Amino acid sequence: MVEEKGRGKEMTLRAVFFTGLFLAVMSFAGQHVSVANAAEIKIGVMNVQRVLVESVSGKAAKNMFEAKAKELKAKFQAEENSLVAMQQEIEKKSSAWSAEKKESEVREYQKKGREFQVKTEDARFELKQLQDKELEPILKTMQTVVDTYGKKNGYTVILDSKIGVLYSNNAIDVSADLTKALDQAMKK
């Protein structure tokens, strides 16, 4: 029993020693590599959402999307108002109705509510498809623009500032340049 405790302690000490040695070697190697490559790294940051919203084609897509959403909302407004009125009538008059009349009205209200829900879900799906359809060519062009801009200007990497970047200096933000380049590319 005492021998087992001694062996366990010895194993733990070896593990700690080798782990420390491994970390020291990796730390030294990491410093050497990062110092050698630091002069060659050029990082840019962009806000993809801002580029989309501020570009001419992005604004046009947004306006089209908002117009369609407004159209669909107006289309469903009368039906929604009818459902609200039906609910209010059930709440007000249900105590005076017979059990069969009340049950019939509630069933009718639920049926119309389900139909309305299906229609609004279809409208949301239609809006999503429209959004995807309008944004797809813009996003494809933006990818090409970012690639071209990055290569032309010697960037190692261009990151989206809204995904995983906790801090960046405004001096490396290339969003405005990429918005201009996207506008030029979309004109072609």
N, CA, C and O atoms as a DFTB+ gen file, in Angstrom:
752 C
 N C O
     1  1       0.829      -1.179       0.000
     2  2       0.000       0.000       0.000
     3  2       0.876       1.246       0.000
     4  3       0.614       2.190      -0.746
     5  1       1.907       1.254       0.828
     6  2       2.818       2.387       0.905
     7  2       3.585       2.509      -0.410
     8  3       3.841       3.618      -0.879
     9  1       3.954       1.367      -1.007
    10  2       4.660       1.391      -2.278
    11  2       3.789       2.003      -3.369
    12  3       4.279       2.770      -4.198
    13  1       2.494       1.667      -3.372
    14  2       1.578       2.208      -4.377
    15  2       1.467       3.713      -4.253
    16  3       1.439       4.411      -5.267
    17  1       1.401       4.237      -3.022
    18  2       1.328       5.690      -2.823
    19  2       2.611       6.340      -3.326
    20  3       2.559       7.399      -3.953
    21  1       3.746       5.730      -3.065
    22  2       5.034       6.256      -3.511
    23  2       5.114       6.295      -5.026
    24  3       5.579       7.280      -5.599
    25  1       4.665       5.230      -5.681
    26  2       4.670       5.172      -7.149
    27  2       3.729       6.220      -7.727
    28  3       4.053       6.863      -8.725
    29  1       2.557       6.395      -7.102
    30  2       1.593       7.389      -7.584
    31  2       2.161       8.787      -7.490
    32  3       1.967       9.603      -8.391
    33  1       2.861       9.068      -6.402
    34  2       3.476      10.371      -6.213
    35  2       4.581      10.583      -7.250
    36  3       4.715      11.673      -7.805
    37  1       5.360       9.550      -7.505
    38  2       6.454       9.623      -8.471
    39  2       5.891       9.860      -9.877
    40  3       6.448      10.648     -10.642
    41  1       4.804       9.191     -10.215
    42  2       4.154       9.354     -11.520
    43  2       3.630      10.780     -11.669
    44  3       3.757      11.386     -12.733
    45  1       3.043      11.310     -10.603
    46  2       2.512      12.660     -10.637
    47  2       3.635      13.669     -10.839
    48  3       3.491      14.609     -11.620
    49  1       4.752      13.481     -10.143
    50  2       5.885      14.384     -10.296
    51  2       6.439      14.334     -11.711
    52  3       6.776      15.372     -12.281
    53  1       6.537      13.135     -12.288
    54  2       7.009      13.003     -13.675
    55  2       6.059      13.720     -14.636
    56  3       6.492      14.433     -15.542
    57  1       4.762      13.518     -14.423
    58  2       3.764      14.161     -15.298
    59  2       3.885      15.675     -15.210
    60  3       3.854      16.354     -16.236
    61  1       4.020      16.212     -14.016
    62  2       4.163      17.656     -13.835
    63  2       5.444      18.141     -14.508
    64  3       5.438      19.173     -15.178
    65  1       6.559      17.395     -14.332
    66  2       7.828      17.782     -14.923
    67  2       7.726      17.825     -16.446
    68  3       8.126      18.807     -17.072
    69  1       7.187      16.752     -17.042
    70  2       7.104      16.701     -18.499
    71  2       6.104      17.715     -19.052
    72  3       6.314      18.276     -20.128
    73  1       5.041      17.944     -18.332
    74  2       4.073      18.960     -18.764
    75  2       4.733      20.333     -18.738
    76  3       4.578      21.112     -19.678
    77  1       5.468      20.636     -17.672
    78  2       6.185      21.907     -17.581
    79  2       7.212      22.049     -18.677
    80  3       7.326      23.109     -19.291
    81  1       7.961      20.994     -18.928
    82  2       8.969      21.013     -19.987
    83  2       8.306      21.240     -21.349
    84  3       8.797      22.033     -22.152
    85  1       7.206      20.554     -21.607
    86  2       6.475      20.693     -22.865
    87  2       5.994      22.133     -23.045
    88  3       6.164      22.713     -24.117
    89  1       5.398      22.712     -22.008
    90  2       4.900      24.085     -22.096
    91  2       6.038      25.076     -22.319
    92  3       5.891      26.031     -23.080
    93  1       7.188      24.847     -21.646
    94  2       8.334      25.742     -21.824
    95  2       8.843      25.689     -23.259
    96  3       9.126      26.730     -23.853
    97  1       8.963      24.493     -23.821
    98  2       9.430      24.333     -25.200
    99  2       8.445      24.985     -26.166
   100  3       8.855      25.703     -27.078
   101  1       7.148      24.740     -25.973
   102  2       6.138      25.308     -26.858
   103  2       6.114      26.830     -26.766
   104  3       5.933      27.513     -27.774
   105  1       6.292      27.350     -25.580
   106  2       6.314      28.796     -25.383
   107  2       7.486      29.411     -26.126
   108  3       7.326      30.428     -26.802
   109  1       8.662      28.810     -26.011
   110  2       9.841      29.313     -26.700
   111  2       9.655      29.224     -28.211
   112  3       9.964      30.172     -28.933
   113  1       9.154      28.098     -28.686
   114  2       8.943      27.902     -30.123
   115  2       7.900      28.885     -30.641
   116  3       8.060      29.447     -31.725
   117  1       6.842      29.095     -29.878
   118  2       5.785      30.024     -30.295
   119  2       6.295      31.440     -30.399
   120  3       5.913      32.162     -31.321
   121  1       7.159      31.867     -29.470
   122  2       7.720      33.207     -29.524
   123  2       8.617      33.353     -30.744
   124  3       8.591      34.380     -31.421
   125  1       9.396      32.341     -31.018
   126  2      10.312      32.389     -32.155
   127  2       9.537      32.516     -33.465
   128  3       9.874      33.344     -34.311
   129  1       8.500      31.698     -33.631
   130  2       7.706      31.709     -34.850
   131  2       6.948      33.025     -34.985
   132  3       6.935      33.617     -36.065
   133  1       6.315      33.496     -33.908
   134  2       5.515      34.706     -34.007
   135  2       6.368      35.934     -34.277
   136  3       5.914      36.831     -34.987
   137  1       7.578      36.018     -33.746
   138  2       8.463      37.149     -34.005
   139  2       8.896      37.139     -35.469
   140  3       8.982      38.191     -36.103
   141  1       9.165      35.956     -35.997
   142  2       9.604      35.853     -37.389
   143  2       8.497      36.252     -38.355
   144  3       8.776      36.878     -39.378
   145  1       7.260      35.907     -38.059
   146  2       6.159      36.163     -38.977
   147  2       5.441      37.483     -38.722
   148  3       4.656      37.912     -39.568
   149  1       5.675      38.133     -37.607
   150  2       4.929      39.329     -37.244
   151  2       5.071      40.432     -38.283
   152  3       4.111      41.154     -38.552
   153  1       6.252      40.570     -38.868
   154  2       6.472      41.628     -39.850
   155  2       5.691      41.374     -41.135
   156  3       5.420      42.314     -41.883
   157  1       5.329      40.132     -41.404
   158  2       4.660      39.775     -42.643
   159  2       3.142      39.786     -42.536
   160  3       2.464      39.742     -43.562
   161  1       2.595      39.843     -41.353
   162  2       1.152      39.732     -41.166
   163  2       0.481      41.093     -41.300
   164  3       0.900      42.066     -40.673
   165  1      -0.559      41.154     -42.119
   166  2      -1.363      42.362     -42.274
   167  2      -2.824      41.948     -42.111
   168  3      -3.344      41.131     -42.871
   169  1      -3.467      42.526     -41.111
   170  2      -4.837      42.137     -40.779
   171  2      -5.785      43.291     -41.067
   172  3      -5.506      44.445     -40.741
   173  1      -6.887      42.960     -41.672
   174  2      -7.957      43.921     -41.902
   175  2      -9.223      43.431     -41.239
   176  3      -9.421      42.232     -41.046
   177  1     -10.076      44.376     -40.894
   178  2     -11.346      44.035     -40.261
   179  2     -12.450      44.745     -41.047
   180  3     -12.309      45.900     -41.448
   181  1     -13.535      44.029     -41.250
   182  2     -14.688      44.621     -41.935
   183  2     -15.955      44.253     -41.187
   184  3     -16.014      43.223     -40.515
   185  1     -16.945      45.080     -41.304
   186  2     -18.260      44.795     -40.757
   187  2     -19.149      44.412     -41.936
   188  3     -19.647      45.284     -42.649
   189  1     -19.347      43.126     -42.140
   190  2     -20.083      42.625     -43.299
   191  2     -21.484      43.224     -43.356
   192  3     -21.951      43.624     -44.422
   193  1     -22.145      43.283     -42.219
   194  2     -23.504      43.827     -42.184
   195  2     -23.510      45.296     -42.624
   196  3     -24.379      45.717     -43.388
   197  1     -22.539      46.065     -42.139
   198  2     -22.470      47.476     -42.519
   199  2     -22.204      47.625     -44.013
   200  3     -22.798      48.479     -44.670
   201  1     -21.314      46.796     -44.546
   202  2     -21.026      46.854     -45.984
   203  2     -22.297      46.566     -46.776
   204  3     -22.589      47.251     -47.756
   205  1     -23.052      45.554     -46.352
   206  2     -24.298      45.222     -47.050
   207  2     -25.313      46.353     -46.969
   208  3     -25.920      46.721     -47.975
   209  1     -25.497      46.897     -45.785
   210  2     -26.523      47.929     -45.573
   211  2     -26.154      49.243     -46.260
   212  3     -27.037      49.968     -46.720
   213  1     -24.862      49.557     -46.333
   214  2     -24.442      50.825     -46.910
   215  2     -24.187      50.768     -48.412
   216  3     -24.079      51.808     -49.062
   217  1     -24.091      49.571     -48.964
   218  2     -23.856      49.468     -50.408
   219  2     -25.147      49.789     -51.161
   220  3     -26.248      49.619     -50.637
   221  1     -24.988      50.250     -52.385
   222  2     -26.148      50.606     -53.210
   223  2     -27.035      49.381     -53.434
   224  3     -28.256      49.465     -53.300
   225  1     -26.430      48.260     -53.770
   226  2     -27.210      47.045     -54.031
   227  2     -27.853      46.518     -52.751
   228  3     -28.962      45.987     -52.788
   229  1     -27.161      46.663     -51.618
   230  2     -27.737      46.249     -50.337
   231  2     -28.928      47.095     -49.959
   232  3     -29.929      46.583     -49.458
   233  1     -28.826      48.399     -50.199
   234  2     -29.952      49.310     -49.919
   235  2     -31.146      48.966     -50.801
   236  3     -32.287      48.964     -50.338
   237  1     -30.881      48.676     -52.062
   238  2     -31.970      48.322     -52.987
   239  2     -32.657      47.028     -52.542
   240  3     -33.884      46.929     -52.562
   241  1     -31.857      46.044     -52.143
   242  2     -32.427      44.767     -51.675
   243  2     -33.241      44.990     -50.401
   244  3     -34.322      44.423     -50.245
   245  1     -32.724      45.812     -49.499
   246  2     -33.436      46.097     -48.252
   247  2     -34.759      46.800     -48.536
   248  3     -35.780      46.464     -47.936
   249  1     -34.749      47.768     -49.442
   250  2     -35.989      48.481     -49.787
   251  2     -37.018      47.543     -50.405
   252  3     -38.207      47.628     -50.098
   253  1     -36.560      46.650     -51.274
   254  2     -37.478      45.688     -51.894
   255  2     -38.064      44.766     -50.835
   256  3     -39.264      44.493     -50.831
   257  1     -37.212      44.292     -49.944
   258  2     -37.649      43.392     -48.885
   259  2     -38.670      44.089     -47.971
   260  3     -39.702      43.509     -47.635
   261  1     -38.381      45.321     -47.576
   262  2     -39.291      46.059     -46.703
   263  2     -40.625      46.342     -47.388
   264  3     -41.673      46.291     -46.745
   265  1     -40.595      46.641     -48.684
   266  2     -41.836      46.887     -49.433
   267  2     -42.687      45.619     -49.479
   268  3     -43.905      45.681     -49.311
   269  1     -42.056      44.482     -49.704
   270  2     -42.799      43.211     -49.743
   271  2     -43.372      42.887     -48.370
   272  3     -44.507      42.422     -48.265
   273  1     -42.591      43.131     -47.315
   274  2     -43.068      42.874     -45.950
   275  2     -44.270      43.765     -45.632
   276  3     -45.240      43.314     -45.022
   277  1     -44.201      45.018     -46.046
   278  2     -45.311      45.963     -45.815
   279  2     -46.560      45.519     -46.586
   280  3     -47.678      45.597     -46.078
   281  1     -46.351      45.062     -47.794
   282  2     -47.467      44.576     -48.629
   283  2     -48.145      43.368     -47.967
   284  3     -49.372      43.299     -47.889
   285  1     -47.340      42.432     -47.501
   286  2     -47.895      41.236     -46.859
   287  2     -48.594      41.575     -45.546
   288  3     -49.623      40.987     -45.216
   289  1     -48.035      42.519     -44.805
   290  2     -48.665      42.923     -43.544
   291  2     -50.031      43.545     -43.812
   292  3     -51.000      43.257     -43.110
   293  1     -50.101      44.399     -44.829
   294  2     -51.388      45.019     -45.177
   295  2     -52.396      43.957     -45.621
   296  3     -53.587      44.049     -45.322
   297  1     -51.904      42.958     -46.332
   298  2     -52.773      41.878     -46.812
   299  2     -53.397      41.110     -45.655
   300  3     -54.554      40.696     -45.736
   301  1     -52.643      40.919     -44.587
   302  2     -53.128      40.130     -43.455
   303  2     -53.800      40.956     -42.359
   304  3     -54.387      40.393     -41.434
   305  1     -53.721      42.264     -42.454
   306  2     -54.256      43.117     -41.397
   307  2     -55.763      42.930     -41.211
   308  3     -56.231      42.842     -40.076
   309  1     -56.524      42.869     -42.293
   310  2     -57.977      42.707     -42.197
   311  2     -58.340      41.383     -41.533
   312  3     -59.247      41.320     -40.704
   313  1     -57.625      40.333     -41.904
   314  2     -57.889      39.020     -41.321
   315  2     -57.521      38.999     -39.831
   316  3     -58.222      38.389     -39.024
   317  1     -56.435      39.656     -39.480
   318  2     -56.043      39.732     -38.072
   319  2     -57.080      40.523     -37.271
   320  3     -57.436      40.136     -36.157
   321  1     -57.559      41.626     -37.838
   322  2     -58.594      42.417     -37.165
   323  2     -59.871      41.603     -36.981
   324  3     -60.534      41.710     -35.949
   325  1     -60.213      40.800     -37.967
   326  2     -61.392      39.944     -37.877
   327  2     -61.250      38.929     -36.744
   328  3     -62.206      38.678     -36.010
   329  1     -60.060      38.347     -36.602
   330  2     -59.817      37.392     -35.519
   331  2     -59.914      38.066     -34.152
   332  3     -60.477      37.491     -33.220
   333  1     -59.380      39.261     -34.024
   334  2     -59.453      39.996     -32.757
   335  2     -60.907      40.299     -32.421
   336  3     -61.328      40.141     -31.275
   337  1     -61.679      40.737     -33.422
   338  2     -63.097      41.034     -33.195
   339  2     -63.857      39.774     -32.798
   340  3     -64.722      39.816     -31.924
   341  1     -63.540      38.675     -33.428
   342  2     -64.190      37.401     -33.111
   343  2     -63.879      36.981     -31.671
   344  3     -64.761      36.510     -30.953
   345  1     -62.634      37.152     -31.260
   346  2     -62.235      36.813     -29.893
   347  2     -62.968      37.695     -28.884
   348  3     -63.452      37.213     -27.860
   349  1     -63.042      38.971     -29.178
   350  2     -63.740      39.894     -28.271
   351  2     -65.230      39.547     -28.160
   352  3     -65.813      39.617     -27.078
   353  1     -65.835      39.172     -29.294
   354  2     -67.249      38.787     -29.277
   355  2     -67.448      37.541     -28.414
   356  3     -68.400      37.474     -27.636
   357  1     -66.568      36.564     -28.543
   358  2     -66.666      35.341     -27.741
   359  2     -66.545      35.682     -26.255
   360  3     -67.297      35.161     -25.432
   361  1     -65.603      36.552     -25.918
   362  2     -65.409      36.927     -24.521
   363  2     -66.638      37.659     -23.958
   364  3     -67.026      37.435     -22.812
   365  1     -67.237      38.520     -24.761
   366  2     -68.381      39.319     -24.291
   367  2     -69.672      38.505     -24.220
   368  3     -70.413      38.609     -23.242
   369  1     -69.945      37.714     -25.224
   370  2     -71.251      37.081     -25.356
   371  2     -71.309      35.617     -24.921
   372  3     -72.393      35.037     -24.859
   373  1     -70.173      35.021     -24.621
   374  2     -70.165      33.581     -24.351
   375  2     -71.025      33.200     -23.143
   376  3     -71.575      32.100     -23.099
   377  1     -71.142      34.082     -22.185
   378  2     -71.955      33.744     -21.003
   379  2     -73.445      33.684     -21.344
   380  3     -74.208      32.998     -20.664
   381  1     -73.861      34.394     -22.388
   382  2     -75.273      34.386     -22.775
   383  2     -75.586      33.273     -23.779
   384  3     -76.754      32.944     -23.988
   385  1     -74.571      32.700     -24.393
   386  2     -74.794      31.664     -25.395
   387  2     -75.011      30.306     -24.742
   388  3     -74.621      30.051     -23.602
   389  1     -75.644      29.463     -25.518
   390  2     -75.785      28.080     -25.064
   391  2     -74.419      27.396     -25.184
   392  3     -73.520      27.912     -25.849
   393  1     -74.271      26.270     -24.560
   394  2     -72.998      25.538     -24.584
   395  2     -72.629      25.154     -26.014
   396  3     -71.461      25.219     -26.398
   397  1     -73.643      24.748     -26.812
   398  2     -73.369      24.366     -28.201
   399  2     -72.925      25.561     -29.034
   400  3     -71.988      25.454     -29.825
   401  1     -73.594      26.701     -28.859
   402  2     -73.236      27.913     -29.613
   403  2     -71.816      28.358     -29.232
   404  3     -71.012      28.695     -30.101
   405  1     -71.520      28.357     -27.941
   406  2     -70.198      28.766     -27.466
   407  2     -69.118      27.839     -28.040
   408  3     -68.088      28.307     -28.526
   409  1     -69.354      26.545     -27.984
   410  2     -68.406      25.560     -28.497
   411  2     -68.195      25.739     -29.998
   412  3     -67.073      25.640     -30.494
   413  1     -69.282      26.001     -30.708
   414  2     -69.210      26.202     -32.149
   415  2     -68.393      27.452     -32.497
   416  3     -67.563      27.419     -33.406
   417  1     -68.625      28.539     -31.782
   418  2     -67.906      29.791     -32.036
   419  2     -66.415      29.658     -31.699
   420  3     -65.558      30.149     -32.434
   421  1     -66.117      28.992     -30.583
   422  2     -64.719      28.791     -30.192
   423  2     -64.007      27.922     -31.226
   424  3     -62.865      28.199     -31.592
   425  1     -64.674      26.884     -31.689
   426  2     -64.087      26.003     -32.709
   427  2     -63.825      26.786     -33.999
   428  3     -62.777      26.624     -34.624
   429  1     -64.768      27.623     -34.388
   430  2     -64.615      28.436     -35.596
   431  2     -63.442      29.420     -35.437
   432  3     -62.656      29.616     -36.364
   433  1     -63.338      30.025     -34.265
   434  2     -62.247      30.957     -33.972
   435  2     -60.893      30.229     -34.042
   436  3     -59.937      30.746     -34.620
   437  1     -60.820      29.043     -33.456
   438  2     -59.576      28.279     -33.470
   439  2     -59.199      27.870     -34.896
   440  3     -58.028      27.909     -35.272
   441  1     -60.196      27.483     -35.676
   442  2     -59.954      27.092     -37.069
   443  2     -59.390      28.267     -37.866
   444  3     -58.401      28.124     -38.585
   445  1     -60.026      29.425     -37.731
   446  2     -59.550      30.610     -38.445
   447  2     -58.169      31.030     -37.932
   448  3     -57.333      31.497     -38.705
   449  1     -57.936      30.865     -36.646
   450  2     -56.627      31.192     -36.079
   451  2     -55.527      30.320     -36.658
   452  3     -54.441      30.806     -36.976
   453  1     -55.812      29.015     -36.795
   454  2     -54.831      28.103     -37.389
   455  2     -54.584      28.453     -38.856
   456  3     -53.441      28.451     -39.312
   457  1     -55.637      28.747     -39.580
   458  2     -55.493      29.129     -40.990
   459  2     -54.659      30.401     -41.126
   460  3     -53.811      30.513     -42.012
   461  1     -54.914      31.349     -40.239
   462  2     -54.160      32.598     -40.249
   463  2     -52.683      32.340     -39.940
   464  3     -51.798      32.918     -40.571
   465  1     -52.433      31.481     -38.979
   466  2     -51.067      31.151     -38.605
   467  2     -50.332      30.503     -39.779
   468  3     -49.171      30.824     -40.031
   469  1     -50.986      29.605     -40.490
   470  2     -50.364      28.953     -41.654
   471  2     -50.045      30.000     -42.726
   472  3     -48.971      29.972     -43.326
   473  1     -50.977      30.915     -42.959
   474  2     -50.752      31.957     -43.963
   475  2     -49.580      32.858     -43.580
   476  3     -48.761      33.204     -44.431
   477  1     -49.496      33.235     -42.314
   478  2     -48.389      34.105     -41.892
   479  2     -47.054      33.365     -41.938
   480  3     -46.028      33.966     -42.256
   481  1     -47.054      32.074     -41.626
   482  2     -45.815      31.294     -41.740
   483  2     -45.390      31.180     -43.202
   484  3     -44.201      31.249     -43.515
   485  1     -46.365      31.007     -44.096
   486  2     -46.057      30.977     -45.527
   487  2     -45.475      32.317     -45.979
   488  3     -44.537      32.358     -46.775
   489  1     -46.037      33.406     -45.466
   490  2     -45.540      34.737     -45.817
   491  2     -44.113      34.935     -45.306
   492  3     -43.279      35.502     -46.011
   493  1     -43.825      34.470     -44.081
   494  2     -42.464      34.573     -43.549
   495  2     -41.488      33.768     -44.411
   496  3     -40.376      34.216     -44.690
   497  1     -41.914      32.593     -44.820
   498  2     -41.076      31.760     -45.682
   499  2     -40.827      32.459     -47.016
   500  3     -39.710      32.446     -47.533
   501  1     -41.869      33.066     -47.563
   502  2     -41.743      33.809     -48.823
   503  2     -40.756      34.973     -48.664
   504  3     -39.929      35.215     -49.543
   505  1     -40.848      35.685     -47.548
   506  2     -39.922      36.791     -47.286
   507  2     -38.492      36.290     -47.142
   508  3     -37.557      36.920     -47.637
   509  1     -38.320      35.171     -46.473
   510  2     -36.984      34.590     -46.295
   511  2     -36.391      34.202     -47.650
   512  3     -35.212      34.441     -47.913
   513  1     -37.215      33.607     -48.500
   514  2     -36.741      33.226     -49.833
   515  2     -36.367      34.460     -50.654
   516  3     -35.363      34.461     -51.366
   517  1     -37.187      35.511     -50.546
   518  2     -36.901      36.747     -51.265
   519  2     -35.587      37.351     -50.770
   520  3     -34.761      37.796     -51.566
   521  1     -35.407      37.361     -49.470
   522  2     -34.179      37.894     -48.885
   523  2     -32.960      37.101     -49.371
   524  3     -31.955      37.683     -49.778
   525  1     -33.060      35.792     -49.324
   526  2     -31.956      34.943     -49.783
   527  2     -31.661      35.174     -51.262
   528  3     -30.503      35.254     -51.672
   529  1     -32.722      35.279     -52.052
   530  2     -32.580      35.478     -53.494
   531  2     -31.895      36.815     -53.795
   532  3     -31.036      36.896     -54.672
   533  1     -32.278      37.844     -53.069
   534  2     -31.712      39.171     -53.303
   535  2     -30.277      39.277     -52.765
   536  3     -29.436      39.943     -53.369
   537  1     -30.003      38.629     -51.645
   538  2     -28.679      38.755     -51.035
   539  2     -27.631      37.834     -51.648
   540  3     -26.439      38.142     -51.609
   541  1     -28.058      36.717     -52.210
   542  2     -27.096      35.740     -52.735
   543  2     -26.109      36.337     -53.737
   544  3     -24.902      36.165     -53.567
   545  1     -26.580      37.032     -54.776
   546  2     -25.592      37.585     -55.725
   547  2     -24.715      38.674     -55.093
   548  3     -23.552      38.831     -55.464
   549  1     -25.272      39.413     -54.148
   550  2     -24.484      40.454     -53.479
   551  2     -23.394      39.813     -52.640
   552  3     -22.245      40.255     -52.668
   553  1     -23.749      38.771     -51.891
   554  2     -22.761      38.087     -51.048
   555  2     -21.677      37.409     -51.871
   556  3     -20.506      37.420     -51.491
   557  1     -22.064      36.816     -53.001
   558  2     -21.065      36.191     -53.881
   559  2     -20.099      37.239     -54.425
   560  3     -18.886      37.030     -54.449
   561  1     -20.649      38.355     -54.856
   562  2     -19.808      39.430     -55.375
   563  2     -18.930      39.993     -54.267
   564  3     -17.759      40.299     -54.491
   565  1     -19.499      40.128     -53.067
   566  2     -18.709      40.646     -51.950
   567  2     -17.540      39.724     -51.641
   568  3     -16.447      40.203     -51.339
   569  1     -17.741      38.423     -51.707
   570  2     -16.647      37.479     -51.461
   571  2     -15.523      37.697     -52.468
   572  3     -14.348      37.717     -52.102
   573  1     -15.887      37.859     -53.729
   574  2     -14.896      38.114     -54.772
   575  2     -14.185      39.440     -54.524
   576  3     -12.966      39.540     -54.667
   577  1     -14.962      40.461     -54.148
   578  2     -14.397      41.785     -53.873
   579  2     -13.405      41.724     -52.713
   580  3     -12.317      42.294     -52.792
   581  1     -13.782      41.035     -51.643
   582  2     -12.903      40.917     -50.471
   583  2     -11.623      40.168     -50.847
   584  3     -10.528      40.574     -50.458
   585  1     -11.759      39.084     -51.597
   586  2     -10.579      38.332     -52.039
   587  2      -9.647      39.219     -52.867
   588  3      -8.443      39.274     -52.620
   589  1     -10.216      39.902     -53.840
   590  2      -9.426      40.769     -54.714
   591  2      -8.765      41.891     -53.921
   592  3      -7.575      42.160     -54.088
   593  1      -9.535      42.538     -53.065
   594  2      -9.020      43.643     -52.248
   595  2      -7.896      43.155     -51.328
   596  3      -6.857      43.802     -51.197
   597  1      -8.125      42.017     -50.704
   598  2      -7.119      41.472     -49.797
   599  2      -5.812      41.167     -50.501
   600  3      -4.742      41.519     -50.004
   601  1      -5.888      40.517     -51.653
   602  2      -4.678      40.178     -52.415
   603  2      -3.975      41.442     -52.927
   604  3      -2.754      41.569     -52.829
   605  1      -4.760      42.364     -53.470
   606  2      -4.211      43.597     -54.042
   607  2      -3.486      44.433     -52.983
   608  3      -2.463      45.055     -53.270
   609  1      -4.015      44.441     -51.777
   610  2      -3.459      45.287     -50.721
   611  2      -2.570      44.545     -49.725
   612  3      -2.161      45.113     -48.712
   613  1      -2.273      43.293     -50.008
   614  2      -1.317      42.539     -49.206
   615  2      -1.802      42.103     -47.836
   616  3      -1.002      41.985     -46.907
   617  1      -3.099      41.862     -47.695
   618  2      -3.639      41.412     -46.404
   619  2      -3.426      39.916     -46.229
   620  3      -3.593      39.133     -47.164
   621  1      -3.058      39.540     -45.024
   622  2      -2.947      38.128     -44.671
   623  2      -4.339      37.582     -44.405
   624  3      -4.666      36.460     -44.792
   625  1      -5.158      38.396     -43.733
   626  2      -6.512      37.992     -43.376
   627  2      -7.382      39.233     -43.225
   628  3      -6.925      40.276     -42.757
   629  1      -8.643      39.104     -43.627
   630  2      -9.647      40.136     -43.373
   631  2     -10.769      39.447     -42.613
   632  3     -11.374      38.496     -43.109
   633  1     -11.040      39.928     -41.417
   634  2     -12.013      39.306     -40.519
   635  2     -13.303      40.114     -40.460
   636  3     -13.298      41.329     -40.662
   637  1     -14.398      39.432     -40.184
   638  2     -15.671      40.107     -39.924
   639  2     -15.653      40.577     -38.468
   640  3     -15.533      39.763     -37.553
   641  1     -15.768      41.861     -38.260
   642  2     -15.649      42.428     -36.912
   643  2     -16.768      42.002     -35.978
   644  3     -16.632      42.138     -34.762
   645  1     -17.850      41.499     -36.502
   646  2     -18.977      41.088     -35.657
   647  2     -18.931      39.613     -35.289
   648  3     -19.785      39.136     -34.541
   649  1     -17.946      38.885     -35.803
   650  2     -17.859      37.461     -35.509
   651  2     -16.488      37.173     -34.892
   652  3     -15.504      36.985     -35.607
   653  1     -16.437      37.142     -33.598
   654  2     -15.242      36.702     -32.906
   655  2     -14.159      37.737     -32.695
   656  3     -13.135      37.412     -32.093
   657  1     -14.324      38.955     -33.152
   658  2     -13.317      39.987     -32.937
   659  2     -13.791      40.847     -31.774
   660  3     -14.788      41.560     -31.878
   661  1     -13.068      40.769     -30.677
   662  2     -13.472      41.512     -29.484
   663  2     -12.984      42.956     -29.523
   664  3     -13.640      43.848     -28.986
   665  1     -11.859      43.182     -30.146
   666  2     -11.322      44.536     -30.267
   667  2     -10.540      44.640     -31.560
   668  3      -9.861      43.701     -31.975
   669  1     -10.648      45.793     -32.184
   670  2      -9.788      46.105     -33.326
   671  2      -9.649      47.620     -33.401
   672  3     -10.581      48.362     -33.090
   673  1      -8.498      48.053     -33.810
   674  2      -8.225      49.463     -33.990
   675  2      -8.961      49.918     -35.255
   676  3      -8.965      49.206     -36.259
   677  1      -9.568      51.076     -35.209
   678  2     -10.305      51.583     -36.377
   679  2      -9.410      51.754     -37.606
   680  3      -9.905      51.780     -38.733
   681  1      -8.120      51.868     -37.400
   682  2      -7.188      52.046     -38.516
   683  2      -7.166      50.835     -39.445
   684  3      -6.812      50.969     -40.616
   685  1      -7.537      49.655     -38.944
   686  2      -7.511      48.465     -39.803
   687  2      -8.896      48.109     -40.344
   688  3      -9.058      47.066     -40.978
   689  1      -9.902      48.965     -40.102
   690  2     -11.257      48.721     -40.604
   691  2     -11.307      49.094     -42.085
   692  3     -11.086      50.249     -42.450
   693  1     -11.593      48.126     -42.919
   694  2     -11.622      48.329     -44.369
   695  2     -13.047      48.315     -44.914
   696  3     -13.244      48.176     -46.121
   697  1     -14.031      48.457     -44.049
   698  2     -15.449      48.384     -44.458
   699  2     -15.798      49.421     -45.517
   700  3     -16.460      49.094     -46.501
   701  1     -15.366      50.660     -45.334
   702  2     -15.706      51.719     -46.295
   703  2     -15.113      51.421     -47.668
   704  3     -15.781      51.584     -48.690
   705  1     -13.855      50.984     -47.684
   706  2     -13.218      50.646     -48.962
   707  2     -13.943      49.490     -49.647
   708  3     -14.139      49.497     -50.862
   709  1     -14.332      48.511     -48.861
   710  2     -15.017      47.352     -49.435
   711  2     -16.423      47.699     -49.901
   712  3     -16.911      47.113     -50.868
   713  1     -17.083      48.639     -49.236
   714  2     -18.406      49.089     -49.691
   715  2     -18.280      49.737     -51.060
   716  3     -19.077      49.457     -51.955
   717  1     -17.279      50.603     -51.230
   718  2     -17.042      51.253     -52.531
   719  2     -16.717      50.210     -53.599
   720  3     -17.231      50.273     -54.716
   721  1     -15.869      49.260     -53.251
   722  2     -15.483      48.223     -54.214
   723  2     -16.682      47.349     -54.581
   724  3     -16.820      46.945     -55.735
   725  1     -17.543      47.056     -53.618
   726  2     -18.737      46.271     -53.891
   727  2     -19.679      47.027     -54.816
   728  3     -20.239      46.443     -55.744
   729  1     -19.857      48.313     -54.573
   730  2     -20.713      49.134     -55.444
   731  2     -20.181      49.115     -56.871
   732  3     -20.955      48.995     -57.820
   733  1     -18.870      49.232     -57.028
   734  2     -18.268      49.200     -58.363
   735  2     -18.486      47.838     -59.030
   736  3     -18.832      47.765     -60.209
   737  1     -18.286      46.786     -58.281
   738  2     -18.425      45.429     -58.836
   739  2     -19.873      45.112     -59.202
   740  3     -20.115      44.396     -60.173
   741  1     -20.825      45.622     -58.456
   742  2     -22.231      45.339     -58.731
   743  2     -22.744      46.133     -59.931
   744  3     -23.774      45.774     -60.501
   745  1     -22.053      47.201     -60.327
   746  2     -22.459      47.976     -61.497
   747  2     -22.190      47.235     -62.802
   748  3     -22.852      47.465     -63.814
   749  1     -21.205      46.341     -62.757
   750  2     -20.779      45.623     -63.972
   751  2     -21.817      44.662     -64.454
   752  3     -21.612      43.985     -65.461
